[in-house]
Structures are given as structure tokens and as C-alpha cells.
């Protein structure tokens, strides 16, 4: 493992304004062998996972980025004098989960699944940039088609859509919760 390469990767991640992908690292470092890059990145991640650091490197949105450790959240918020992340309403969460699991999807399809008009929730999610318009469906009226955005992945701390819980996992959690309530 190359300490110099580890330091360079730390700088890249620090300077990146969005999750830094392996491909971007390779693009800049061209001549560095992939195994050496992976070894240096693994060592860097291990360094920042130690308790003596207030920040960490996490994998999110398809790349790597620095974040503060959750246990320091209250101090960071005081420092920045900001409120906690605005919570999404139940309707917005329901709409967002339908879009996440059924994308690409139209507003009419979301409303049909929910059983209520989803116009306001979709507008709200677009404003928060958690979803995006990706085109129009070839159907009567050419309705807009929606997908989740990169910000969705970052907001929920997911690396990719593959990290979403599977239907079986959700069913198991709901069953366990049902048994706890009974």
C-alpha cells in the first residue's frame, strides 16, 4: 500500500462536491494499478473508521464522500445553526417509495397505486430534488415519467437502488412488528 496514494485519495474525496467514483479516481490517476488503488482506498477507509476521527468516509450515491460521524450530529448542527433535515410527510414517503420500487413511472400510475391524487406529493419531491423527470411515456397524453435522483440515494444513505430493502425483507419486518404489537 502506497501512503502517498492514500493521501492523494483523501484529498480527492475531500475536494469532491459529489460522491467520488472509482472510475473518476482511475481517470485522474491513469497509471496507478487497480489493485494498488483498491488497497490504498481500503486503508484510507479503515483509518477514518477509527474512533479518534470526527469524520468518516462513506460509500453513497455510487462513490465515496466525507461525512461527519452520526454521534457528533448535535454538535455539527449547533455549529452550523441549522435544524434537523426536514422530514418527509407520510404521503411524500409513500409516493417516493412507489417511485423507487416501480420506476420509471407516471403520476397517474403512482396515483392508481396509492388510490389518491399524488400531484402535490410529486411536486414536493421534485422541489426537494429527490425525484426527477426522465421523459415522457408513449401513451395518450404523453405523460411525464419519474425516477429517483442521485440526491435520493444520498438522502437515504444508499449506494445504489440495489440497496433498497427487498419485498421479502419488508414483509419480514412488518410481520415481526405485527407480532410485537399483538
N, C-alpha and C positions, 0 to 999 in steps of 0.2 A: 504494500500500500504506500502510496506517494503522499507525504504530508503537504507538499506544495499543491498537488492536485486537489486534495481535500480542502485546503484554504481557498483555492480558486472557486470550487463548487459552492463553498459557503458564501463567497462574495456574489456569485451569480444568483443564488437563491435570495440573498438579501436585497439585491438590486432589482430583481424581477417584480413587476407590478401585477403579475398574474401567475398562476401555478406554472413553474418551470418544468418542462417535459424533458425526458431523457433525449429525445430527438433534437431538441434545441441545444442541449449540452453538447451532443455529438457534433452538431453543425458548427458550433463555435470552436470546439476542441479538436476537430477533424482527425488529427494524427494519433490521438490517445486511444489505445486498445480498449475495447468494450469491457473486458474483464477488469482492467485497472480502474476504469471509470466506475463500474459497479462496486468494486471493493472500496474505493475512496468514498463513494456515496454512502455505503453501508456503515463505514467507520464514522462518518460525519453524523449520520442519524443516531448511532449509538452514543456519540459524545453528547448530543443535545437531549438524549433521553435520560441522562443522569439528573439526580435531584438538585444538583447545585446550579442548575440553569433556570432562569425565569421564562425563557422562551424555548420553543421546540420546533422541529421541522416535521410537518405532516404531509401526507400524500393526499391530495384533494384535487378535484377538477382535472384529473389526468396528469398532474405534475406535482412538484414539491414547493412548499412555501413555509415561511416562518409564521408562527402564531404564538401568542402568549399562552402559557400553561393555564388550564382552567382554574386551578387553585388560586391564581393571582387575579382573577377576573374582577373582584370587588375593588382592588387597588387600581387596576388599569382604568376602570370606569370612573373612579374618583379623580384620577389624574386627568383624564380626558373630559371630565364633567359631562358625560353622556349617560343617557338612560339605557336600560336593557333593550336588546333587539326587540322591535315591535313584534308582538305575537300576531299570528295569522288567526282570523276568525275560523270558527268551525266550518262555515260554508266555503271559505277560501281553501282550507286544508283538504276538505272533501273534493273540491274541484281540482286542486293541484294533484291529489293522489290519483284521480281518474285520468288526468292528462298524463301523468308519469307512467301509469301502467297501460294506457291504451294509445299512446302517441304513435303516429300523428293522428289528431282527432279534431273534429269541428265543434263549434259551440253547440249546435243542435244535438250532436251525439253526446256531448257532456251533459246537456240539459235532460236528454232522454234517460241517461243512466241515473242521474240524480233525482229525476222526477219533478224538478223545479227549474225555473229560468236561471241560467248561470251567467247572464250578461254582466252583472255587477262584479261577481267574483272574478271573471276572466279579465275585466278591465282593471281591477285591483292588482291581480297577479302580473299583468302586463306592465303596470306602473312600477311595481316593485322589481321588474325585470327577472322574475322567477320563471316566466314562460315567454315564448317568442312566436311570432307569426312566421311560418316557413313556406307559405304559398297558398294556393287555392285548390280545392278539390274539384275534379272534373265531374260535377253533378249540377243539377238545376240550381241556378243562382250563383254558382261558383263560390261556395262559402270558404272563408278563411280556415286554414289548418294551423293548429297549435302544437308545439313541442315544449318540453322543459328546456331551460337555458343552462349555460355554464354556471351562472350565479345560483341556480337551483342546487347544483352539485355542491358548490361552496357553502351555501346557506345551511345545508343539511350534513356537511362534512363527508360527502360521498366522493369516491374517486371516479366512479362511473355508474351508469344506470344498473349495471350488473350487481352493484352493492345493495340495491333495494331489496327489502325482505321478500322472499318468495311466498306464494299463496299458502303453501303448507306451513311455513313459519308463522304467518299471521294467524292462520286457523288454530295452531297450537297455542299461541299466546292468548287468543280470545277464549279458548277452551279452559286454559289454566285460570284466567281471570274470572270466568264464569263459575268455576269450582270454588274459587276463593270467596266469592260473594255468597254462594249458597250456604 
